[in-house]
């Protein structure tokens, strides 16, 4: 008997419970169960919509989605006198450091986070999991403590993708020109904040899609419930809203008699236009180019599906399309990154890289970028990742920011170190560098100059020369109508998918998918393609099978994720429209890779069957139900 008494209370389990105020609130400080709200207004969407003759509307719901990273939450902690060392799987070592210090009531510099190699994160390892548990135990016991969650513990305790209930409408002219867009979205954030406010802020900016729309009204709410906690998950609510805006594009294209891809191409954002938040797009806006790249495959696949359907009765094929855009970095706030690179007396170059590699390949491209800026081969480098005692804060690995933000900081760090070498050698700016042992050779038009590194006094971490770079993307605060410049750059993309639907079973198989993405400039093509392939896998899971049900889906044999057998053939087209602010023109790809997949698959189902799925995922029972409703209406 622990001497604890409790009284069971009625649970707020859904959106209506949260909003009707018939049950005591989840948190007393939020009596209406609204944790956060987002808002964007441009023009007069409501009156324009009412006046329009061509318009479309609909409601959609999405489910909880589990991150399903292969590596569960794990780590160990060790107290060393008045300091704590924590080795842990994380996407954000500096946030971990500060939060652990707050829990222990000590200064942040008394905590050292040493990140492990991360076996997948997708946003799920932004929140603390084992960190404070390990810290408290090690601090009190004075002994090393380790912890690894098993899969049921991981599923039960970790955050999920926000379930969403969305209502949206849009209108256009007879020639297909969009005139208005209206979005209302409620996002179930569970009992705790996590990244609920971030979702509420980001979705209104993105919910109208990568299109020029003169009149937009968007409202979002992050609602508190007694459901599982929701948090960051690859896209911060944008993948959910994309399902709505892409379905509306299909409906309007159908009404106007314009091909679905051509309709999107006609309305695609271009340089010189303003976004829904009023931001002028001046550089790196490759949405139209992405759609143009997909046109040949689109026409070819449409014909192939038509030919197949003429000969097949129980199984039908269809082709769908989805477009996306995504702001790289935090929304309307400072999100700097600082990187350092040093060379020691023996000629060893070290990149002190605070940007966490969670499988996307940040470690590789940071060295590639820094090497290019410095002018010495990447084979000369070693790296230290995320150690809060040895690296500077590069910000969290999320929001498609590391290639763009930390990549630029790496470039600046390399250039800073190079400038010191050029200065010491009294050489020309365009000199070539060569490293032989502990001697740096600098060659320009005046001849060769040498720097004996062992003659220089060691500085930080034993390095004799250190370069540092900091980059903070320029953004502005949004006003009361959501107007401003929330991101320094955006990524753009589009996917088309050919699907096969069994009309008797309701099952859907994705046969092939083509993906075109504007990545600014491709630093490492293999890694970019890997990001897109992984994004397609998660988007496919979201569209067709992934649905976390508390107390039911307790392991990966209960919670379905795509396997190799579910994956289609994927053709990738990289569009390069350089971003001047990015490292050598590069920008992010992490989130963009996932966003268009589900809309494309759902569009393919509609094309194949004539029915639209409004409750996601499109499991066989939901597809069959929609088909039966179609028959009953006839």
C-alpha positions in Angstrom: 0.0 0.0 0.0 1.6 3.2 -1.2 -0.9 5.4 0.6 -2.1 6.9 -2.7 -5.8 7.6 -3.3 -7.3 8.5 -6.6 -10.7 9.2 -8.1 -11.4 8.0 -11.7 -12.6 10.9 -13.9 -14.4 11.0 -17.2 -11.9 11.0 -20.0 -11.8 13.5 -22.9 -11.3 11.1 -25.8 -12.0 13.1 -28.9 -12.4 16.5 -30.5 -16.0 16.9 -29.5 -15.3 16.0 -25.9 -12.6 18.6 -25.8 -14.7 21.4 -27.2 -18.1 20.8 -25.6 -16.8 21.5 -22.0 -19.1 18.9 -20.5 -16.1 17.1 -18.9 -13.4 18.7 -16.6 -10.6 20.0 -18.7 -7.4 18.1 -19.2 -5.3 21.0 -17.8 -6.8 23.6 -15.5 -4.9 26.4 -17.1 -6.6 25.6 -20.4 -10.3 25.5 -19.5 -11.4 25.2 -23.1 -8.9 22.5 -23.9 -7.3 24.6 -26.6 -3.6 24.5 -26.1 -2.7 26.7 -29.1 -4.3 28.3 -32.1 -2.9 29.3 -35.5 -4.4 31.9 -37.9 -3.7 33.2 -41.4 -5.8 35.7 -43.4 -5.0 37.0 -46.8 -7.7 38.9 -48.8 -11.4 37.9 -48.3 -11.7 34.1 -48.8 -15.2 33.8 -47.4 -16.9 36.3 -49.7 -14.9 35.2 -52.8 -15.9 31.6 -52.2 -19.6 32.5 -51.8 -19.5 34.4 -55.1 -17.8 31.6 -57.0 -19.6 29.1 -59.2 -16.7 26.6 -59.3 -15.9 25.4 -55.8 -15.2 22.3 -53.8 -15.2 21.4 -50.2 -14.7 18.4 -48.0 -13.8 17.0 -44.5 -11.0 14.6 -43.7 -9.7 12.8 -40.7 -6.3 11.3 -40.1 -5.2 8.9 -37.3 -2.4 8.6 -34.8 0.8 7.4 -36.5 3.7 5.9 -34.7 7.3 6.8 -35.6 8.3 3.1 -35.6 12.0 3.8 -35.5 14.0 0.6 -35.4 16.1 1.7 -32.4 13.9 2.3 -29.3 14.7 4.9 -26.7 18.0 4.0 -24.9 20.9 5.4 -23.0 23.1 5.4 -19.9 24.1 8.0 -17.3 27.2 8.5 -15.1 27.7 11.0 -12.3 31.3 12.3 -12.1 31.5 14.4 -8.9 29.3 17.4 -9.6 28.8 16.7 -13.3 26.6 14.3 -15.1 27.4 12.5 -18.4 24.5 11.1 -20.4 25.0 8.9 -23.5 21.6 8.8 -25.3 19.8 8.5 -28.6 18.6 12.0 -29.4 17.8 14.6 -32.1 18.6 17.5 -29.9 21.6 17.3 -27.5 21.5 20.9 -26.3 17.8 20.8 -25.5 18.5 17.5 -23.6 21.3 19.2 -21.7 19.2 22.1 -20.6 16.1 20.0 -19.7 18.2 17.5 -17.7 19.8 20.4 -15.8 16.4 21.8 -15.0 15.1 18.5 -13.7 18.2 18.1 -11.5 18.3 21.7 -10.4 21.9 22.2 -11.6 23.6 24.4 -14.1 23.6 23.3 -17.8 27.4 23.3 -17.9 27.3 20.5 -15.3 25.6 18.2 -17.8 27.3 16.6 -20.8 25.3 15.0 -23.5 27.2 12.5 -25.6 24.8 11.4 -28.4 24.8 7.9 -29.8 24.4 7.1 -33.4 20.6 7.4 -33.9 18.7 4.5 -35.3 15.9 6.7 -36.6 14.1 9.6 -35.1 11.6 11.3 -37.5 10.8 13.9 -34.7 10.1 11.3 -32.1 13.4 11.8 -30.4 13.0 15.6 -29.9 11.1 15.1 -26.7 12.9 13.7 -23.6 12.3 10.0 -22.9 14.9 8.1 -20.8 17.0 11.2 -20.3 15.5 12.6 -17.0 15.0 9.1 -15.6 18.6 8.1 -16.1 19.8 11.5 -14.9 17.9 11.4 -11.6 18.8 7.8 -10.9 22.5 8.3 -11.6 22.7 11.6 -9.7 21.0 10.2 -6.5 22.7 6.7 -6.6 26.1 7.9 -7.7 26.4 4.8 -9.9 26.1 4.3 -13.6 22.6 3.7 -14.7 21.3 2.4 -18.1 17.9 2.0 -19.6 16.5 0.6 -22.9 12.7 0.7 -23.6 11.3 -2.5 -25.1 8.9 -2.0 -28.0 5.7 -2.0 -26.0 7.2 0.6 -23.7 8.3 2.7 -26.6 4.9 2.6 -28.3 3.1 3.4 -25.1 5.3 6.3 -24.0 6.4 8.0 -27.2 4.6 10.8 -29.1 2.6 10.2 -32.2 1.7 12.1 -35.4 -1.2 14.4 -34.5 -4.6 13.0 -35.6 -6.4 15.7 -37.5 -10.0 16.7 -38.2 -10.0 19.1 -41.2 -12.6 20.9 -43.2 -11.4 22.8 -46.3 -12.9 24.5 -49.3 -11.5 26.2 -52.4 -12.7 28.0 -55.5 -11.5 28.8 -59.0 -12.4 30.6 -62.2 -13.6 28.7 -65.3 -10.0 28.8 -66.7 -8.8 27.0 -63.5 -7.2 30.0 -61.8 -7.5 29.6 -58.0 -9.4 32.3 -56.3 -9.9 31.3 -52.6 -8.9 28.7 -50.0 -10.4 28.1 -46.6 -9.1 25.7 -44.0 -10.2 24.7 -40.5 -8.1 22.1 -38.7 -8.2 20.6 -35.2 -5.2 18.6 -34.1 -5.4 16.2 -31.2 -2.3 16.9 -29.2 -3.0 14.6 -26.2 -2.6 15.7 -22.6 0.7 17.5 -23.0 2.1 20.3 -25.1 5.1 18.6 -26.8 5.2 20.2 -30.3 1.4 21.0 -30.5 1.9 24.7 -30.7 4.4 24.2 -33.5 1.9 22.2 -35.5 -0.8 24.9 -34.9 1.6 27.6 -36.1 3.0 25.8 -39.2 -0.1 24.4 -40.8 -1.9 27.7 -41.6 1.1 28.8 -43.6 1.3 25.6 -45.7 -2.4 24.4 -45.8 -3.2 26.0 -49.2 -0.4 24.1 -50.8 2.4 25.3 -53.2 -0.1 27.4 -55.2 -0.7 31.1 -55.7 -4.0 31.8 -54.0 -5.1 35.5 -53.6 -7.6 34.9 -50.8 -6.9 32.5 -47.9 -8.4 32.0 -44.5 -6.8 29.3 -42.3 -7.5 28.5 -38.6 -6.0 25.7 -36.6 -6.3 24.5 -33.0 -4.1 22.1 -31.0 -6.6 20.4 -28.6 -5.9 18.8 -25.3 -7.4 15.3 -24.8 -6.7 12.3 -22.6 -5.4 10.4 -25.6 -1.8 9.5 -26.4 0.6 12.4 -26.5 1.2 13.8 -30.0 4.4 15.6 -31.0 6.8 16.2 -33.8 6.6 13.8 -36.7 8.2 14.6 -40.1 6.2 17.5 -41.3 4.6 19.0 -38.2 1.0 18.7 -39.4 1.7 19.6 -43.0 1.3 16.0 -44.4 -2.2 15.9 -42.9 -3.2 19.3 -44.4 -1.8 18.3 -47.8 -4.3 15.5 -48.0 -7.1 18.1 -47.9 -5.6 20.7 -50.3 -4.6 18.0 -52.9 -8.1 16.5 -52.8 -9.6 19.9 -53.4 -7.2 20.5 -56.4 -8.5 17.2 -57.9 -12.1 18.2 -57.4 -11.6 21.6 -59.0 -9.6 20.2 -61.9 -12.5 17.7 -62.5 -15.1 20.5 -62.5 -13.1 22.7 -64.9 -12.3 19.7 -67.2 -8.6 20.4 -66.8 -6.0 17.6 -66.4 -5.1 17.3 -62.7 -1.4 17.9 -63.3 -2.0 20.8 -65.7 -4.4 22.4 -63.1 -1.6 22.3 -60.5 1.0 23.6 -63.0 -1.2 26.5 -63.9 -1.5 27.5 -60.2 2.0 26.6 -59.0 3.9 29.3 -57.0 6.6 31.0 -59.0 9.3 33.5 -58.4 7.9 37.0 -58.0 4.7 35.8 -56.4 3.6 36.1 -52.8 2.7 33.3 -50.5 -0.3 33.1 -48.3 1.6 34.9 -45.6 2.5 37.7 -48.0 6.1 36.6 -48.4 7.7 37.5 -51.7 9.4 34.5 -53.3 12.6 35.7 -55.0 14.7 32.6 -55.3 14.7 28.8 -55.5 11.0 28.2 -56.4 11.0 25.0 -58.4 7.4 23.8 -58.1 6.5 24.3 -61.7 9.7 22.6 -62.8 8.9 19.6 -60.6 5.5 19.2 -62.2 6.9 19.6 -65.7 9.5 16.9 -65.0 6.6 14.5 -64.1 4.5 15.2 -67.2 5.8 12.4 -69.4 5.4 9.8 -66.8 1.9 11.2 -65.9 0.6 10.8 -69.4 2.2 7.4 -69.9 0.8 6.0 -66.7 -2.7 7.4 -67.3 -2.8 5.6 -70.6 -1.4 2.4 -69.1 -4.1 2.4 -66.4 -6.8 3.1 -68.9 -5.7 0.2 -71.1 -5.5 -2.1 -68.1 -9.0 -1.2 -66.8 -10.6 -2.0 -70.1 -9.5 -5.6 -69.7 -9.9 -6.0 -66.0 -13.1 -6.1 -64.0 -12.4 -7.0 -60.3 -9.1 -5.1 -60.2 -8.7 -1.5 -61.3 -5.8 0.8 -61.6 -5.6 4.6 -61.2 -3.0 7.4 -61.1 -2.9 10.2 -58.6 -0.8 13.2 -58.0 0.3 15.2 -54.9 2.2 18.5 -54.6 4.0 19.9 -51.6 6.0 22.8 -50.2 7.8 23.1 -46.8 9.6 25.9 -45.1 13.1 25.0 -44.0 13.7 25.8 -40.3 11.7 27.0 -37.4 8.6 29.2 -38.0 9.2 32.9 -37.6 11.9 32.6 -35.0 15.6 32.5 -34.7 17.2 29.1 -35.3 20.9 29.5 -35.6 23.6 26.9 -36.0 27.3 27.3 -35.1 29.9 24.9 -36.4 33.7 24.8 -35.7 36.6 23.2 -37.6 40.1 22.9 -36.3 43.5 21.6 -37.4 46.0 20.3 -34.9 49.8 20.3 -34.8 49.9 16.9 -36.5 47.7 18.0 -39.4 44.5 16.3 -38.3 41.4 18.3 -39.3 38.3 17.9 -37.0 34.8 19.1 -37.7 33.1 19.8 -34.4 29.6 19.1 -35.6 26.7 19.8 -33.3 24.1 18.8 -36.0 22.7 15.3 -35.1 22.8 12.7 -37.8 19.6 10.7 -37.4 20.1 8.6 -40.5 19.8 11.3 -43.1 23.5 11.7 -43.6 24.3 15.0 -41.9 27.8 13.8 -40.8 28.8 13.2 -44.5 27.5 16.4 -46.0 28.8 18.7 -43.3 32.3 17.4 -44.0 31.7 17.6 -47.8 30.6 21.3 -47.5 33.3 22.3 -45.0 36.0 20.5 -47.1 34.9 22.4 -50.2 35.0 25.7 -48.4 38.4 25.0 -46.8 39.9 23.6 -50.0 41.3 20.4 -48.5 40.1 16.9 -49.2 37.3 15.4 -47.0 39.6 12.3 -46.5 41.7 14.6 -44.2 38.7 15.1 -41.8 37.4 13.4 -38.7 34.3 14.6 -37.0 32.8 14.8 -33.5 29.0 14.8 -33.5 26.8 16.5 -30.9 28.9 16.2 -27.8 27.9 19.2 -25.8 31.3 19.6 -24.2 33.1 19.7 -27.6 30.7 21.1 -30.2 28.7 24.3 -30.4 24.9 24.3 -30.5 23.8 23.6 -34.1 20.1 23.5 -33.2 17.8 20.5 -33.3 17.7 18.1 -36.2 14.1 18.7 -37.4 12.1 20.9 -39.8 14.4 20.1 -42.7 16.9 22.7 -41.4 20.3 21.0 -41.0 21.5 20.8 -44.6 20.4 24.5 -45.1 21.3 26.0 -41.7 24.1 23.9 -40.3 25.4 23.3 -43.8 25.8 27.0 -44.3 27.5 27.3 -40.9 29.9 24.5 -42.0 30.7 26.4 -45.1 31.3 29.6 -43.1 33.5 27.7 -40.7 35.6 26.2 -43.5 36.0 29.7 -45.1 37.0 31.2 -41.8 39.7 28.6 -41.3 40.9 29.0 -44.9 41.2 32.8 -44.4 43.4 32.3 -41.4 45.7 29.9 -43.4 45.8 32.4 -46.3 46.7 35.2 -43.9 49.5 33.2 -42.2 51.0 32.2 -45.6 50.6 35.8 -46.9 49.1 34.2 -50.1 46.5 35.2 -52.6 42.8 34.4 -51.8 42.5 31.9 -54.6 45.5 29.9 -53.5 45.5 26.1 -53.5 46.0 24.3 -50.2 47.8 21.0 -49.7 48.4 19.1 -46.5 51.4 16.8 -46.0 51.8 15.5 -42.5 52.1 18.5 -40.2 52.9 20.9 -43.0 50.4 23.0 -44.8 51.4 24.1 -48.3 49.8 27.1 -49.9 50.4 27.7 -53.6 49.5 30.8 -55.5 50.8 32.7 -58.5 53.8 33.8 -56.5 54.9 30.3 -55.6 54.5 27.9 -52.6 54.3 28.9 -49.0 54.6 26.5 -46.1 53.1 26.6 -42.6 54.7 24.2 -40.1 51.7 23.4 -37.8 53.9 22.1 -35.0 55.3 25.7 -34.6 51.9 27.1 -33.7 50.6 27.2 -30.2 47.7 24.9 -29.4 44.3 26.4 -28.7 40.9 24.9 -28.0 40.9 21.0 -28.0 44.6 21.0 -29.0 43.9 22.6 -32.4 46.4 25.3 -33.5 43.9 26.9 -36.0 40.2 27.0 -35.5 37.5 28.3 -37.9 33.9 29.1 -36.7 30.8 29.8 -38.7 27.3 30.8 -37.5 24.2 31.1 -39.7 20.7 32.2 -38.6 18.2 32.2 -41.5 16.5 35.6 -41.9 12.8 35.5 -41.0 10.2 37.9 -39.6 7.5 37.6 -37.0 4.0 37.1 -38.3 1.4 39.8 -37.5 -2.1 39.2 -36.2 -3.2 38.0 -39.7 -0.3 35.6 -40.1 1.4 37.9 -42.5 5.2 38.0 -42.7 8.2 35.9 -43.8 8.2 32.8 -41.6 11.0 31.0 -43.4 14.1 32.0 -45.4 13.5 29.3 -48.0 11.1 26.6 -49.0 11.5 23.2 -50.6 9.0 22.1 -53.3 8.0 18.8 -54.8 5.4 16.5 -56.4 4.7 12.8 -56.6 2.6 10.7 -58.9 1.6 7.2 -58.0 0.0 4.4 -59.9 -2.1 2.1 -57.7 -4.1 -1.1 -58.1 -7.3 -1.6 -56.1 -9.0 -4.9 -55.6 -12.7 -4.1 -55.7 -13.7 -7.3 -53.9 -11.2 -7.1 -51.1 -10.7 -3.3 -50.8 -7.0 -3.7 -50.8 -4.6 -1.2 -52.5 -1.2 -1.8 -53.9 1.1 1.0 -55.1 2.7 -0.2 -58.3 5.1 2.6 -59.1 5.8 6.1 -58.0 7.7 9.0 -59.5 9.0 11.8 -57.3 10.4 15.2 -58.4 11.9 17.5 -55.7 13.5 21.0 -55.8 16.4 20.6 -53.4 18.2 23.8 -54.3 21.5 22.1 -55.1 22.2 18.5 -54.5 25.2 18.1 -52.2 25.0 14.3 -52.1 22.7 12.7 -54.6 22.7 9.3 -53.0 21.6 10.7 -49.6 18.9 12.9 -51.2 17.5 9.8 -53.0 17.6 7.9 -49.8 15.6 10.6 -48.0 13.0 10.6 -50.8 12.7 6.8 -50.7 12.3 6.8 -47.0 9.7 9.6 -47.2 7.7 7.6 -49.7 7.7 4.6 -47.4 6.4 6.6 -44.5 3.9 8.4 -46.8 2.7 5.0 -48.1 2.2 3.8 -44.5 0.3 6.9 -43.6 -2.0 6.5 -46.6 -2.8 2.8 -46.4 -2.0 1.1 -43.2 -0.5 2.9 -40.2 -2.9 3.6 -37.4 -1.9 3.6 -33.7 -4.7 2.5 -31.4 -3.9 2.9 -27.7 -3.9 -0.5 -25.8 -4.2 -2.5 -29.1 -1.2 -1.8 -31.2 1.4 -2.7 -28.7 4.2 -4.1 -30.9 5.3 -4.0 -34.5 3.4 -7.2 -35.2 0.2 -5.3 -34.3 1.2 -2.0 -35.7 1.6 -2.3 -39.5 4.4 -0.5 -41.3 5.4 -0.9 -44.9 7.8 -3.7 -45.7 10.0 -4.3 -48.8 7.0 -6.1 -50.3 4.8 -3.0 -50.1 7.2 -0.6 -51.7 6.7 0.4 -55.3 9.3 1.1 -58.0 10.4 4.6 -57.3 11.8 7.0 -60.0 13.4 10.1 -58.6 14.0 13.4 -60.4 16.1 16.0 -58.7 15.4 19.6 -59.7 18.1 22.1 -58.9 17.0 25.7 -58.4 19.8 27.0 -56.2 19.0 28.9 -53.0 21.5 31.8 -52.6 21.4 31.7 -48.8 22.1 27.9 -48.6 25.5 26.2 -48.7 26.5 26.3 -52.4 22.8 26.6 -53.2 21.5 23.7 -51.1 18.3 23.5 -48.9 16.4 20.8 -47.0 14.6 17.7 -48.2 13.7 15.8 -45.0 10.0 16.6 -44.6 9.2 17.4 -48.3 10.0 13.8 -49.2 7.0 12.4 -47.3 4.3 15.1 -47.8 3.0 14.4 -51.4 3.0 10.6 -51.2 -0.3 10.0 -49.3 -2.2 12.6 -51.5 -0.9 10.9 -54.6 -1.9 7.4 -53.5 -5.4 8.6 -52.3 -5.8 10.4 -55.7 -4.9 7.1 -57.4 -7.5 5.2 -55.4 -10.2 7.7 -56.5 -9.1 7.6 -60.1 -9.3 3.8 -60.0 -12.6 3.4 -58.2 -14.4 6.7 -58.4 -14.6 6.9 -54.6 -12.8 9.3 -52.3 -11.4 8.2 -48.9 -12.0 10.8 -46.2 -10.8 8.8 -43.1 -7.1 7.9 -43.3 -5.5 5.4 -43.6 -7.4 3.9 -46.6 -7.5 0.4 -45.1 -9.4 -2.3 -47.0 -12.5 -2.0 -44.8 -12.7 1.8 -45.4 -12.3 1.3 -49.1 -15.0 -1.4 -49.2 -17.3 0.8 -47.2 -16.8 3.7 -49.6 -17.4 1.4 -52.6 -20.7 0.1 -51.0 -21.8 3.7 -50.4 -21.2 4.5 -54.0 -23.3 1.5 -55.1 -26.1 2.5 -52.7 -26.1 6.1 -54.1 -26.5 4.7 -57.6 
